[in-house]
Each structure stands twice: as C-alpha cells, then as structure tokens.
Amino acid sequence: MDPMMQLAVLFSALNTALLIGLLFIYGRIAWRSKAFYSYGLLIFAFLLLLQNALTVFSYITMTQFFLAESFPFLFGISLLEFGGLLVLLRITI
C-alpha cells in the first residue's frame, strides 16, 4: 500500500478513536442534562463515527480501485477532519 494511503488510513482510524471519545463525553452530558442539544451532538458523533469506520474499511479493502493521484487528497481530507475533531474535542472537554 502506498505511504500516502497508509497515512489516510491511519488518520481515518485516529478520527474513529476521537469520535469514540466524543461519543462517551456526549453520552455522559446527555445522560446528566437530558437536553435535546446533547442528544443531537450524540447522534452527530455516532453518524460521523459510522462514516469514518466505513472510510477505513473502504480504504483498506478497495485501495486498488483508487488512482494513485488521489492518495494525497484522501490523506488531506483525513488530516483536515482529524484537526477539526481535535478542536471539537478540546472545546468539549
């Protein structure tokens, strides 16, 4: 597997880990506050977690169907999402 694709898989997996952490935090907040906003954040994090899990799976199993020229873009997307999730986690804690 191309190194750029490996990085895309790595950061998508890290995104999944961050989202699991956010799910835990949002679940605790929703349990305590019973606020609709908290439930919305919980649903958002869960759907984004599913999307990232599917991304990791598709990157691993379908690498041969991607053009090599697309690897830097796939990595960039994963890296930008990782940055956004780190900011979201930081302001949530």
PDB file of N, CA, C and O in Angstrom, chain B, residues numbered from 101:
ATOM      1  N   MET B 101       0.853  -1.178   0.000  1.00  0.00           N
ATOM      2  CA  MET B 101       0.000   0.000   0.000  1.00  0.00           C
ATOM      3  C   MET B 101       0.899   1.241   0.000  1.00  0.00           C
ATOM      4  O   MET B 101       1.918   1.288   0.688  1.00  0.00           O
ATOM      5  N   ASP B 102       0.510   2.209  -0.761  1.00  0.00           N
ATOM      6  CA  ASP B 102       1.228   3.478  -0.890  1.00  0.00           C
ATOM      7  C   ASP B 102       1.318   4.191   0.471  1.00  0.00           C
ATOM      8  O   ASP B 102       0.360   4.158   1.243  1.00  0.00           O
ATOM      9  N   PRO B 103       2.446   4.828   0.769  1.00  0.00           N
ATOM     10  CA  PRO B 103       2.587   5.513   2.061  1.00  0.00           C
ATOM     11  C   PRO B 103       1.524   6.591   2.305  1.00  0.00           C
ATOM     12  O   PRO B 103       1.072   6.760   3.437  1.00  0.00           O
ATOM     13  N   MET B 104       1.124   7.313   1.268  1.00  0.00           N
ATOM     14  CA  MET B 104       0.082   8.334   1.443  1.00  0.00           C
ATOM     15  C   MET B 104      -1.251   7.682   1.796  1.00  0.00           C
ATOM     16  O   MET B 104      -2.018   8.220   2.595  1.00  0.00           O
ATOM     17  N   MET B 105      -1.523   6.538   1.209  1.00  0.00           N
ATOM     18  CA  MET B 105      -2.763   5.833   1.524  1.00  0.00           C
ATOM     19  C   MET B 105      -2.697   5.278   2.946  1.00  0.00           C
ATOM     20  O   MET B 105      -3.701   5.265   3.658  1.00  0.00           O
ATOM     21  N   GLN B 106      -1.522   4.822   3.355  1.00  0.00           N
ATOM     22  CA  GLN B 106      -1.358   4.355   4.737  1.00  0.00           C
ATOM     23  C   GLN B 106      -1.624   5.482   5.724  1.00  0.00           C
ATOM     24  O   GLN B 106      -2.241   5.267   6.767  1.00  0.00           O
ATOM     25  N   LEU B 107      -1.160   6.680   5.397  1.00  0.00           N
ATOM     26  CA  LEU B 107      -1.425   7.828   6.257  1.00  0.00           C
ATOM     27  C   LEU B 107      -2.911   8.171   6.278  1.00  0.00           C
ATOM     28  O   LEU B 107      -3.450   8.537   7.322  1.00  0.00           O
ATOM     29  N   ALA B 108      -3.571   8.054   5.133  1.00  0.00           N
ATOM     30  CA  ALA B 108      -5.013   8.310   5.076  1.00  0.00           C
ATOM     31  C   ALA B 108      -5.767   7.315   5.958  1.00  0.00           C
ATOM     32  O   ALA B 108      -6.699   7.695   6.667  1.00  0.00           O
ATOM     33  N   VAL B 109      -5.367   6.049   5.915  1.00  0.00           N
ATOM     34  CA  VAL B 109      -5.984   5.027   6.761  1.00  0.00           C
ATOM     35  C   VAL B 109      -5.696   5.313   8.225  1.00  0.00           C
ATOM     36  O   VAL B 109      -6.589   5.215   9.067  1.00  0.00           O
ATOM     37  N   LEU B 110      -4.454   5.668   8.532  1.00  0.00           N
ATOM     38  CA  LEU B 110      -4.071   5.957   9.917  1.00  0.00           C
ATOM     39  C   LEU B 110      -4.899   7.109  10.487  1.00  0.00           C
ATOM     40  O   LEU B 110      -5.440   6.997  11.587  1.00  0.00           O
ATOM     41  N   PHE B 111      -5.000   8.205   9.751  1.00  0.00           N
ATOM     42  CA  PHE B 111      -5.736   9.349  10.277  1.00  0.00           C
ATOM     43  C   PHE B 111      -7.243   9.106  10.310  1.00  0.00           C
ATOM     44  O   PHE B 111      -7.937   9.654  11.167  1.00  0.00           O
ATOM     45  N   SER B 112      -7.752   8.303   9.400  1.00  0.00           N
ATOM     46  CA  SER B 112      -9.167   7.937   9.482  1.00  0.00           C
ATOM     47  C   SER B 112      -9.421   7.066  10.708  1.00  0.00           C
ATOM     48  O   SER B 112     -10.463   7.188  11.352  1.00  0.00           O
ATOM     49  N   ALA B 113      -8.473   6.185  11.033  1.00  0.00           N
ATOM     50  CA  ALA B 113      -8.599   5.373  12.245  1.00  0.00           C
ATOM     51  C   ALA B 113      -8.485   6.248  13.497  1.00  0.00           C
ATOM     52  O   ALA B 113      -9.206   6.030  14.470  1.00  0.00           O
ATOM     53  N   LEU B 114      -7.593   7.226  13.478  1.00  0.00           N
ATOM     54  CA  LEU B 114      -7.489   8.160  14.602  1.00  0.00           C
ATOM     55  C   LEU B 114      -8.774   8.977  14.755  1.00  0.00           C
ATOM     56  O   LEU B 114      -9.206   9.260  15.872  1.00  0.00           O
ATOM     57  N   ASN B 115      -9.380   9.352  13.627  1.00  0.00           N
ATOM     58  CA  ASN B 115     -10.668  10.054  13.674  1.00  0.00           C
ATOM     59  C   ASN B 115     -11.716   9.187  14.353  1.00  0.00           C
ATOM     60  O   ASN B 115     -12.526   9.680  15.138  1.00  0.00           O
ATOM     61  N   THR B 116     -11.698   7.905  14.052  1.00  0.00           N
ATOM     62  CA  THR B 116     -12.638   6.977  14.670  1.00  0.00           C
ATOM     63  C   THR B 116     -12.421   6.934  16.184  1.00  0.00           C
ATOM     64  O   THR B 116     -13.383   6.925  16.952  1.00  0.00           O
ATOM     65  N   ALA B 117     -11.169   6.908  16.607  1.00  0.00           N
ATOM     66  CA  ALA B 117     -10.869   6.889  18.044  1.00  0.00           C
ATOM     67  C   ALA B 117     -11.333   8.181  18.727  1.00  0.00           C
ATOM     68  O   ALA B 117     -11.905   8.139  19.816  1.00  0.00           O
ATOM     69  N   LEU B 118     -11.086   9.323  18.087  1.00  0.00           N
ATOM     70  CA  LEU B 118     -11.547  10.592  18.654  1.00  0.00           C
ATOM     71  C   LEU B 118     -13.067  10.627  18.762  1.00  0.00           C
ATOM     72  O   LEU B 118     -13.611  11.132  19.744  1.00  0.00           O
ATOM     73  N   LEU B 119     -13.743  10.096  17.767  1.00  0.00           N
ATOM     74  CA  LEU B 119     -15.206  10.089  17.781  1.00  0.00           C
ATOM     75  C   LEU B 119     -15.753   9.166  18.867  1.00  0.00           C
ATOM     76  O   LEU B 119     -16.802   9.452  19.445  1.00  0.00           O
ATOM     77  N   ILE B 120     -15.073   8.085  19.145  1.00  0.00           N
ATOM     78  CA  ILE B 120     -15.498   7.220  20.250  1.00  0.00           C
ATOM     79  C   ILE B 120     -15.385   7.991  21.566  1.00  0.00           C
ATOM     80  O   ILE B 120     -16.265   7.898  22.422  1.00  0.00           O
ATOM     81  N   GLY B 121     -14.305   8.747  21.724  1.00  0.00           N
ATOM     82  CA  GLY B 121     -14.158   9.581  22.907  1.00  0.00           C
ATOM     83  C   GLY B 121     -15.247  10.638  22.999  1.00  0.00           C
ATOM     84  O   GLY B 121     -15.804  10.866  24.073  1.00  0.00           O
ATOM     85  N   LEU B 122     -15.554  11.284  21.877  1.00  0.00           N
ATOM     86  CA  LEU B 122     -16.621  12.285  21.866  1.00  0.00           C
ATOM     87  C   LEU B 122     -17.975  11.658  22.177  1.00  0.00           C
ATOM     88  O   LEU B 122     -18.792  12.254  22.879  1.00  0.00           O
ATOM     89  N   LEU B 123     -18.212  10.461  21.657  1.00  0.00           N
ATOM     90  CA  LEU B 123     -19.472   9.765  21.954  1.00  0.00           C
ATOM     91  C   LEU B 123     -19.616   9.523  23.449  1.00  0.00           C
ATOM     92  O   LEU B 123     -20.691   9.712  24.017  1.00  0.00           O
ATOM     93  N   PHE B 124     -18.538   9.109  24.074  1.00  0.00           N
ATOM     94  CA  PHE B 124     -18.564   8.864  25.517  1.00  0.00           C
ATOM     95  C   PHE B 124     -18.883  10.153  26.271  1.00  0.00           C
ATOM     96  O   PHE B 124     -19.734  10.167  27.160  1.00  0.00           O
ATOM     97  N   ILE B 125     -18.200  11.227  25.910  1.00  0.00           N
ATOM     98  CA  ILE B 125     -18.412  12.511  26.583  1.00  0.00           C
ATOM     99  C   ILE B 125     -19.833  13.023  26.342  1.00  0.00           C
ATOM    100  O   ILE B 125     -20.515  13.432  27.282  1.00  0.00           O
ATOM    101  N   TYR B 126     -20.278  12.999  25.083  1.00  0.00           N
ATOM    102  CA  TYR B 126     -21.625  13.482  24.776  1.00  0.00           C
ATOM    103  C   TYR B 126     -22.697  12.609  25.427  1.00  0.00           C
ATOM    104  O   TYR B 126     -23.744  13.107  25.840  1.00  0.00           O
ATOM    105  N   GLY B 127     -22.433  11.316  25.516  1.00  0.00           N
ATOM    106  CA  GLY B 127     -23.376  10.423  26.184  1.00  0.00           C
ATOM    107  C   GLY B 127     -23.515  10.765  27.652  1.00  0.00           C
ATOM    108  O   GLY B 127     -24.623  10.769  28.188  1.00  0.00           O
ATOM    109  N   ARG B 128     -22.402  11.052  28.309  1.00  0.00           N
ATOM    110  CA  ARG B 128     -22.432  11.450  29.720  1.00  0.00           C
ATOM    111  C   ARG B 128     -23.185  12.758  29.914  1.00  0.00           C
ATOM    112  O   ARG B 128     -23.977  12.903  30.845  1.00  0.00           O
ATOM    113  N   ILE B 129     -22.924  13.710  29.019  1.00  0.00           N
ATOM    114  CA  ILE B 129     -23.605  15.002  29.117  1.00  0.00           C
ATOM    115  C   ILE B 129     -25.103  14.830  28.889  1.00  0.00           C
ATOM    116  O   ILE B 129     -25.913  15.407  29.616  1.00  0.00           O
ATOM    117  N   ALA B 130     -25.476  14.038  27.881  1.00  0.00           N
ATOM    118  CA  ALA B 130     -26.894  13.820  27.582  1.00  0.00           C
ATOM    119  C   ALA B 130     -27.590  13.110  28.735  1.00  0.00           C
ATOM    120  O   ALA B 130     -28.737  13.419  29.057  1.00  0.00           O
ATOM    121  N   TRP B 131     -26.899  12.162  29.354  1.00  0.00           N
ATOM    122  CA  TRP B 131     -27.479  11.417  30.478  1.00  0.00           C
ATOM    123  C   TRP B 131     -27.770  12.338  31.653  1.00  0.00           C
ATOM    124  O   TRP B 131     -28.802  12.224  32.314  1.00  0.00           O
ATOM    125  N   ARG B 132     -26.831  13.257  31.898  1.00  0.00           N
ATOM    126  CA  ARG B 132     -26.982  14.160  33.041  1.00  0.00           C
ATOM    127  C   ARG B 132     -27.948  15.308  32.778  1.00  0.00           C
ATOM    128  O   ARG B 132     -28.729  15.671  33.657  1.00  0.00           O
ATOM    129  N   SER B 133     -27.906  15.881  31.584  1.00  0.00           N
ATOM    130  CA  SER B 133     -28.672  17.104  31.336  1.00  0.00           C
ATOM    131  C   SER B 133     -30.037  16.860  30.693  1.00  0.00           C
ATOM    132  O   SER B 133     -30.956  17.662  30.862  1.00  0.00           O
ATOM    133  N   LYS B 134     -30.169  15.769  29.964  1.00  0.00           N
ATOM    134  CA  LYS B 134     -31.404  15.447  29.232  1.00  0.00           C
ATOM    135  C   LYS B 134     -31.771  16.533  28.208  1.00  0.00           C
ATOM    136  O   LYS B 134     -32.928  16.636  27.801  1.00  0.00           O
ATOM    137  N   ALA B 135     -30.797  17.332  27.797  1.00  0.00           N
ATOM    138  CA  ALA B 135     -31.035  18.411  26.832  1.00  0.00           C
ATOM    139  C   ALA B 135     -31.046  17.854  25.409  1.00  0.00           C
ATOM    140  O   ALA B 135     -30.261  16.967  25.074  1.00  0.00           O
ATOM    141  N   PHE B 136     -31.934  18.379  24.587  1.00  0.00           N
ATOM    142  CA  PHE B 136     -32.032  17.920  23.203  1.00  0.00           C
ATOM    143  C   PHE B 136     -30.747  18.196  22.429  1.00  0.00           C
ATOM    144  O   PHE B 136     -30.361  17.410  21.563  1.00  0.00           O
ATOM    145  N   TYR B 137     -30.091  19.298  22.734  1.00  0.00           N
ATOM    146  CA  TYR B 137     -28.838  19.642  22.065  1.00  0.00           C
ATOM    147  C   TYR B 137     -27.802  18.543  22.282  1.00  0.00           C
ATOM    148  O   TYR B 137     -27.078  18.173  21.358  1.00  0.00           O
ATOM    149  N   SER B 138     -27.737  18.034  23.485  1.00  0.00           N
ATOM    150  CA  SER B 138     -26.783  16.964  23.796  1.00  0.00           C
ATOM    151  C   SER B 138     -27.098  15.702  23.007  1.00  0.00           C
ATOM    152  O   SER B 138     -26.189  15.015  22.540  1.00  0.00           O
ATOM    153  N   TYR B 139     -28.379  15.398  22.858  1.00  0.00           N
ATOM    154  CA  TYR B 139     -28.759  14.233  22.056  1.00  0.00           C
ATOM    155  C   TYR B 139     -28.401  14.439  20.586  1.00  0.00           C
ATOM    156  O   TYR B 139     -28.004  13.502  19.894  1.00  0.00           O
ATOM    157  N   GLY B 140     -28.547  15.665  20.128  1.00  0.00           N
ATOM    158  CA  GLY B 140     -28.157  15.979  18.751  1.00  0.00           C
ATOM    159  C   GLY B 140     -26.675  15.776  18.528  1.00  0.00           C
ATOM    160  O   GLY B 140     -26.267  15.227  17.505  1.00  0.00           O
ATOM    161  N   LEU B 141     -25.858  16.218  19.488  1.00  0.00           N
ATOM    162  CA  LEU B 141     -24.413  16.007  19.390  1.00  0.00           C
ATOM    163  C   LEU B 141     -24.073  14.522  19.422  1.00  0.00           C
ATOM    164  O   LEU B 141     -23.162  14.072  18.728  1.00  0.00           O
ATOM    165  N   LEU B 142     -24.800  13.774  20.219  1.00  0.00           N
ATOM    166  CA  LEU B 142     -24.595  12.329  20.313  1.00  0.00           C
ATOM    167  C   LEU B 142     -24.892  11.654  18.970  1.00  0.00           C
ATOM    168  O   LEU B 142     -24.133  10.796  18.519  1.00  0.00           O
ATOM    169  N   ILE B 143     -25.980  12.040  18.347  1.00  0.00           N
ATOM    170  CA  ILE B 143     -26.346  11.477  17.038  1.00  0.00           C
ATOM    171  C   ILE B 143     -25.329  11.886  15.982  1.00  0.00           C
ATOM    172  O   ILE B 143     -24.918  11.068  15.160  1.00  0.00           O
ATOM    173  N   PHE B 144     -24.923  13.156  16.004  1.00  0.00           N
ATOM    174  CA  PHE B 144     -23.923  13.647  15.060  1.00  0.00           C
ATOM    175  C   PHE B 144     -22.627  12.841  15.169  1.00  0.00           C
ATOM    176  O   PHE B 144     -22.091  12.380  14.161  1.00  0.00           O
ATOM    177  N   ALA B 145     -22.128  12.675  16.391  1.00  0.00           N
ATOM    178  CA  ALA B 145     -20.879  11.939  16.599  1.00  0.00           C
ATOM    179  C   ALA B 145     -21.017  10.479  16.180  1.00  0.00           C
ATOM    180  O   ALA B 145     -20.084   9.901  15.624  1.00  0.00           O
ATOM    181  N   PHE B 146     -22.180   9.882  16.446  1.00  0.00           N
ATOM    182  CA  PHE B 146     -22.394   8.486  16.068  1.00  0.00           C
ATOM    183  C   PHE B 146     -22.393   8.318  14.542  1.00  0.00           C
ATOM    184  O   PHE B 146     -21.770   7.395  14.018  1.00  0.00           O
ATOM    185  N   LEU B 147     -23.087   9.206  13.841  1.00  0.00           N
ATOM    186  CA  LEU B 147     -23.126   9.110  12.380  1.00  0.00           C
ATOM    187  C   LEU B 147     -21.752   9.363  11.767  1.00  0.00           C
ATOM    188  O   LEU B 147     -21.363   8.699  10.806  1.00  0.00           O
ATOM    189  N   LEU B 148     -21.025  10.318  12.321  1.00  0.00           N
ATOM    190  CA  LEU B 148     -19.675  10.578  11.831  1.00  0.00           C
ATOM    191  C   LEU B 148     -18.746   9.399  12.130  1.00  0.00           C
ATOM    192  O   LEU B 148     -17.839   9.108  11.349  1.00  0.00           O
ATOM    193  N   LEU B 149     -18.970   8.730  13.249  1.00  0.00           N
ATOM    194  CA  LEU B 149     -18.202   7.529  13.576  1.00  0.00           C
ATOM    195  C   LEU B 149     -18.465   6.432  12.548  1.00  0.00           C
ATOM    196  O   LEU B 149     -17.530   5.778  12.087  1.00  0.00           O
ATOM    197  N   LEU B 150     -19.711   6.232  12.195  1.00  0.00           N
ATOM    198  CA  LEU B 150     -20.041   5.230  11.174  1.00  0.00           C
ATOM    199  C   LEU B 150     -19.388   5.575   9.838  1.00  0.00           C
ATOM    200  O   LEU B 150     -18.871   4.698   9.146  1.00  0.00           O
ATOM    201  N   GLN B 151     -19.415   6.845   9.487  1.00  0.00           N
ATOM    202  CA  GLN B 151     -18.806   7.275   8.233  1.00  0.00           C
ATOM    203  C   GLN B 151     -17.307   6.996   8.239  1.00  0.00           C
ATOM    204  O   GLN B 151     -16.762   6.526   7.241  1.00  0.00           O
ATOM    205  N   ASN B 152     -16.635   7.283   9.356  1.00  0.00           N
ATOM    206  CA  ASN B 152     -15.194   7.048   9.440  1.00  0.00           C
ATOM    207  C   ASN B 152     -14.851   5.567   9.453  1.00  0.00           C
ATOM    208  O   ASN B 152     -13.860   5.154   8.850  1.00  0.00           O
ATOM    209  N   ALA B 153     -15.651   4.774  10.127  1.00  0.00           N
ATOM    210  CA  ALA B 153     -15.415   3.322  10.122  1.00  0.00           C
ATOM    211  C   ALA B 153     -15.548   2.778   8.702  1.00  0.00           C
ATOM    212  O   ALA B 153     -14.751   1.941   8.277  1.00  0.00           O
ATOM    213  N   LEU B 154     -16.552   3.252   7.973  1.00  0.00           N
ATOM    214  CA  LEU B 154     -16.728   2.825   6.582  1.00  0.00           C
ATOM    215  C   LEU B 154     -15.577   3.321   5.708  1.00  0.00           C
ATOM    216  O   LEU B 154     -15.150   2.623   4.788  1.00  0.00           O
ATOM    217  N   THR B 155     -15.081   4.509   5.991  1.00  0.00           N
ATOM    218  CA  THR B 155     -13.941   5.053   5.240  1.00  0.00           C
ATOM    219  C   THR B 155     -12.711   4.186   5.443  1.00  0.00           C
ATOM    220  O   THR B 155     -12.032   3.841   4.476  1.00  0.00           O
ATOM    221  N   VAL B 156     -12.415   3.830   6.682  1.00  0.00           N
ATOM    222  CA  VAL B 156     -11.257   2.972   6.959  1.00  0.00           C
ATOM    223  C   VAL B 156     -11.419   1.639   6.239  1.00  0.00           C
ATOM    224  O   VAL B 156     -10.483   1.158   5.600  1.00  0.00           O
ATOM    225  N   PHE B 157     -12.593   1.047   6.339  1.00  0.00           N
ATOM    226  CA  PHE B 157     -12.846  -0.228   5.683  1.00  0.00           C
ATOM    227  C   PHE B 157     -12.660  -0.114   4.170  1.00  0.00           C
ATOM    228  O   PHE B 157     -12.019  -0.968   3.557  1.00  0.00           O
ATOM    229  N   SER B 158     -13.214   0.928   3.574  1.00  0.00           N
ATOM    230  CA  SER B 158     -13.124   1.064   2.109  1.00  0.00           C
ATOM    231  C   SER B 158     -11.698   1.381   1.671  1.00  0.00           C
ATOM    232  O   SER B 158     -11.261   0.898   0.627  1.00  0.00           O
ATOM    233  N   TYR B 159     -10.966   2.178   2.440  1.00  0.00           N
ATOM    234  CA  TYR B 159      -9.578   2.452   2.080  1.00  0.00           C
ATOM    235  C   TYR B 159      -8.747   1.181   2.107  1.00  0.00           C
ATOM    236  O   TYR B 159      -7.899   0.976   1.239  1.00  0.00           O
ATOM    237  N   ILE B 160      -8.981   0.331   3.091  1.00  0.00           N
ATOM    238  CA  ILE B 160      -8.193  -0.894   3.213  1.00  0.00           C
ATOM    239  C   ILE B 160      -8.569  -1.913   2.138  1.00  0.00           C
ATOM    240  O   ILE B 160      -7.693  -2.524   1.525  1.00  0.00           O
ATOM    241  N   THR B 161      -9.855  -2.095   1.913  1.00  0.00           N
ATOM    242  CA  THR B 161     -10.289  -3.159   1.005  1.00  0.00           C
ATOM    243  C   THR B 161     -10.355  -2.752  -0.460  1.00  0.00           C
ATOM    244  O   THR B 161     -10.361  -3.615  -1.337  1.00  0.00           O
ATOM    245  N   MET B 162     -10.404  -1.448  -0.741  1.00  0.00           N
ATOM    246  CA  MET B 162     -10.598  -1.018  -2.121  1.00  0.00           C
ATOM    247  C   MET B 162      -9.460  -0.147  -2.641  1.00  0.00           C
ATOM    248  O   MET B 162      -9.647   0.595  -3.605  1.00  0.00           O
ATOM    249  N   THR B 163      -8.294  -0.222  -2.025  1.00  0.00           N
ATOM    250  CA  THR B 163      -7.159   0.611  -2.426  1.00  0.00           C
ATOM    251  C   THR B 163      -6.835   0.452  -3.905  1.00  0.00           C
ATOM    252  O   THR B 163      -6.500   1.431  -4.572  1.00  0.00           O
ATOM    253  N   GLN B 164      -6.930  -0.753  -4.420  1.00  0.00           N
ATOM    254  CA  GLN B 164      -6.564  -0.994  -5.818  1.00  0.00           C
ATOM    255  C   GLN B 164      -7.497  -0.293  -6.799  1.00  0.00           C
ATOM    256  O   GLN B 164      -7.162  -0.170  -7.977  1.00  0.00           O
ATOM    257  N   PHE B 165      -8.647   0.166  -6.346  1.00  0.00           N
ATOM    258  CA  PHE B 165      -9.590   0.858  -7.230  1.00  0.00           C
ATOM    259  C   PHE B 165      -9.388   2.376  -7.246  1.00  0.00           C
ATOM    260  O   PHE B 165      -9.977   3.070  -8.074  1.00  0.00           O
ATOM    261  N   PHE B 166      -8.564   2.887  -6.341  1.00  0.00           N
ATOM    262  CA  PHE B 166      -8.275   4.321  -6.297  1.00  0.00           C
ATOM    263  C   PHE B 166      -7.069   4.615  -7.187  1.00  0.00           C
ATOM    264  O   PHE B 166      -6.131   3.821  -7.249  1.00  0.00           O
ATOM    265  N   LEU B 167      -7.096   5.734  -7.860  1.00  0.00           N
ATOM    266  CA  LEU B 167      -5.930   6.158  -8.616  1.00  0.00           C
ATOM    267  C   LEU B 167      -4.863   6.654  -7.647  1.00  0.00           C
ATOM    268  O   LEU B 167      -5.181   7.270  -6.630  1.00  0.00           O
ATOM    269  N   ALA B 168      -3.617   6.390  -7.957  1.00  0.00           N
ATOM    270  CA  ALA B 168      -2.515   6.818  -7.087  1.00  0.00           C
ATOM    271  C   ALA B 168      -2.514   8.336  -6.916  1.00  0.00           C
ATOM    272  O   ALA B 168      -2.098   8.840  -5.873  1.00  0.00           O
ATOM    273  N   GLU B 169      -2.970   9.057  -7.918  1.00  0.00           N
ATOM    274  CA  GLU B 169      -3.016  10.522  -7.846  1.00  0.00           C
ATOM    275  C   GLU B 169      -4.016  11.019  -6.801  1.00  0.00           C
ATOM    276  O   GLU B 169      -3.928  12.166  -6.362  1.00  0.00           O
ATOM    277  N   SER B 170      -4.963  10.172  -6.400  1.00  0.00           N
ATOM    278  CA  SER B 170      -5.970  10.592  -5.419  1.00  0.00           C
ATOM    279  C   SER B 170      -5.498  10.398  -3.973  1.00  0.00           C
ATOM    280  O   SER B 170      -6.126  10.927  -3.056  1.00  0.00           O
ATOM    281  N   PHE B 171      -4.421   9.660  -3.750  1.00  0.00           N
ATOM    282  CA  PHE B 171      -3.963   9.364  -2.391  1.00  0.00           C
ATOM    283  C   PHE B 171      -3.648  10.622  -1.567  1.00  0.00           C
ATOM    284  O   PHE B 171      -4.050  10.701  -0.406  1.00  0.00           O
ATOM    285  N   PRO B 172      -2.937  11.610  -2.143  1.00  0.00           N
ATOM    286  CA  PRO B 172      -2.688  12.816  -1.338  1.00  0.00           C
ATOM    287  C   PRO B 172      -3.983  13.539  -0.938  1.00  0.00           C
ATOM    288  O   PRO B 172      -4.062  14.104   0.152  1.00  0.00           O
ATOM    289  N   PHE B 173      -4.977  13.522  -1.800  1.00  0.00           N
ATOM    290  CA  PHE B 173      -6.248  14.170  -1.477  1.00  0.00           C
ATOM    291  C   PHE B 173      -7.001  13.418  -0.388  1.00  0.00           C
ATOM    292  O   PHE B 173      -7.580  14.030   0.510  1.00  0.00           O
ATOM    293  N   LEU B 174      -6.991  12.099  -0.466  1.00  0.00           N
ATOM    294  CA  LEU B 174      -7.635  11.290   0.571  1.00  0.00           C
ATOM    295  C   LEU B 174      -6.947  11.497   1.914  1.00  0.00           C
ATOM    296  O   LEU B 174      -7.600  11.579   2.954  1.00  0.00           O
ATOM    297  N   PHE B 175      -5.617  11.580   1.877  1.00  0.00           N
ATOM    298  CA  PHE B 175      -4.869  11.864   3.100  1.00  0.00           C
ATOM    299  C   PHE B 175      -5.210  13.250   3.639  1.00  0.00           C
ATOM    300  O   PHE B 175      -5.411  13.426   4.840  1.00  0.00           O
ATOM    301  N   GLY B 176      -5.273  14.232   2.742  1.00  0.00           N
ATOM    302  CA  GLY B 176      -5.600  15.596   3.149  1.00  0.00           C
ATOM    303  C   GLY B 176      -6.970  15.698   3.795  1.00  0.00           C
ATOM    304  O   GLY B 176      -7.136  16.404   4.790  1.00  0.00           O
ATOM    305  N   ILE B 177      -7.946  15.008   3.245  1.00  0.00           N
ATOM    306  CA  ILE B 177      -9.300  15.003   3.806  1.00  0.00           C
ATOM    307  C   ILE B 177      -9.273  14.416   5.220  1.00  0.00           C
ATOM    308  O   ILE B 177      -9.864  14.979   6.142  1.00  0.00           O
ATOM    309  N   SER B 178      -8.583  13.283   5.385  1.00  0.00           N
ATOM    310  CA  SER B 178      -8.498  12.641   6.705  1.00  0.00           C
ATOM    311  C   SER B 178      -7.769  13.531   7.706  1.00  0.00           C
ATOM    312  O   SER B 178      -8.162  13.617   8.870  1.00  0.00           O
ATOM    313  N   LEU B 179      -6.704  14.192   7.249  1.00  0.00           N
ATOM    314  CA  LEU B 179      -5.924  15.062   8.123  1.00  0.00           C
ATOM    315  C   LEU B 179      -6.741  16.280   8.561  1.00  0.00           C
ATOM    316  O   LEU B 179      -6.710  16.661   9.732  1.00  0.00           O
ATOM    317  N   LEU B 180      -7.468  16.888   7.628  1.00  0.00           N
ATOM    318  CA  LEU B 180      -8.301  18.039   7.980  1.00  0.00           C
ATOM    319  C   LEU B 180      -9.410  17.656   8.947  1.00  0.00           C
ATOM    320  O   LEU B 180      -9.712  18.398   9.881  1.00  0.00           O
ATOM    321  N   GLU B 181     -10.011  16.501   8.723  1.00  0.00           N
ATOM    322  CA  GLU B 181     -11.048  16.042   9.652  1.00  0.00           C
ATOM    323  C   GLU B 181     -10.461  15.785  11.035  1.00  0.00           C
ATOM    324  O   GLU B 181     -11.090  16.089  12.049  1.00  0.00           O
ATOM    325  N   PHE B 182      -9.267  15.228  11.074  1.00  0.00           N
ATOM    326  CA  PHE B 182      -8.594  14.994  12.347  1.00  0.00           C
ATOM    327  C   PHE B 182      -8.390  16.309  13.096  1.00  0.00           C
ATOM    328  O   PHE B 182      -8.634  16.385  14.300  1.00  0.00           O
ATOM    329  N   GLY B 183      -7.945  17.335  12.389  1.00  0.00           N
ATOM    330  CA  GLY B 183      -7.767  18.642  13.009  1.00  0.00           C
ATOM    331  C   GLY B 183      -9.071  19.205  13.548  1.00  0.00           C
ATOM    332  O   GLY B 183      -9.116  19.733  14.659  1.00  0.00           O
ATOM    333  N   GLY B 184     -10.136  19.089  12.754  1.00  0.00           N
ATOM    334  CA  GLY B 184     -11.437  19.570  13.205  1.00  0.00           C
ATOM    335  C   GLY B 184     -11.937  18.810  14.427  1.00  0.00           C
ATOM    336  O   GLY B 184     -12.492  19.410  15.347  1.00  0.00           O
ATOM    337  N   LEU B 185     -11.746  17.521  14.440  1.00  0.00           N
ATOM    338  CA  LEU B 185     -12.184  16.720  15.587  1.00  0.00           C
ATOM    339  C   LEU B 185     -11.356  17.024  16.838  1.00  0.00           C
ATOM    340  O   LEU B 185     -11.884  17.009  17.950  1.00  0.00           O
ATOM    341  N   LEU B 186     -10.060  17.299  16.658  1.00  0.00           N
ATOM    342  CA  LEU B 186      -9.234  17.679  17.817  1.00  0.00           C
ATOM    343  C   LEU B 186      -9.739  18.987  18.425  1.00  0.00           C
ATOM    344  O   LEU B 186      -9.815  19.116  19.647  1.00  0.00           O
ATOM    345  N   VAL B 187     -10.083  19.957  17.574  1.00  0.00           N
ATOM    346  CA  VAL B 187     -10.619  21.216  18.074  1.00  0.00           C
ATOM    347  C   VAL B 187     -11.944  20.974  18.780  1.00  0.00           C
ATOM    348  O   VAL B 187     -12.174  21.515  19.862  1.00  0.00           O
ATOM    349  N   LEU B 188     -12.819  20.168  18.185  1.00  0.00           N
ATOM    350  CA  LEU B 188     -14.108  19.868  18.788  1.00  0.00           C
ATOM    351  C   LEU B 188     -13.936  19.177  20.141  1.00  0.00           C
ATOM    352  O   LEU B 188     -14.634  19.508  21.100  1.00  0.00           O
ATOM    353  N   LEU B 189     -13.016  18.229  20.221  1.00  0.00           N
ATOM    354  CA  LEU B 189     -12.749  17.539  21.475  1.00  0.00           C
ATOM    355  C   LEU B 189     -12.201  18.515  22.514  1.00  0.00           C
ATOM    356  O   LEU B 189     -12.594  18.468  23.680  1.00  0.00           O
ATOM    357  N   ARG B 190     -11.309  19.381  22.103  1.00  0.00           N
ATOM    358  CA  ARG B 190     -10.698  20.344  23.030  1.00  0.00           C
ATOM    359  C   ARG B 190     -11.746  21.306  23.616  1.00  0.00           C
ATOM    360  O   ARG B 190     -11.735  21.576  24.817  1.00  0.00           O
ATOM    361  N   ILE B 191     -12.636  21.814  22.780  1.00  0.00           N
ATOM    362  CA  ILE B 191     -13.626  22.746  23.311  1.00  0.00           C
ATOM    363  C   ILE B 191     -14.736  22.043  24.077  1.00  0.00           C
ATOM    364  O   ILE B 191     -15.462  22.672  24.848  1.00  0.00           O
ATOM    365  N   THR B 192     -14.867  20.728  23.863  1.00  0.00           N
ATOM    366  CA  THR B 192     -15.878  19.957  24.590  1.00  0.00           C
ATOM    367  C   THR B 192     -15.417  19.633  25.997  1.00  0.00           C
ATOM    368  O   THR B 192     -16.217  19.608  26.932  1.00  0.00           O
ATOM    369  N   ILE B 193     -14.119  19.384  26.145  1.00  0.00           N
ATOM    370  CA  ILE B 193     -13.584  18.985  27.462  1.00  0.00           C
ATOM    371  C   ILE B 193     -13.492  20.189  28.383  1.00  0.00           C
ATOM    372  O   ILE B 193     -13.067  20.058  29.530  1.00  0.00           O
TER     373      ILE B 193
END
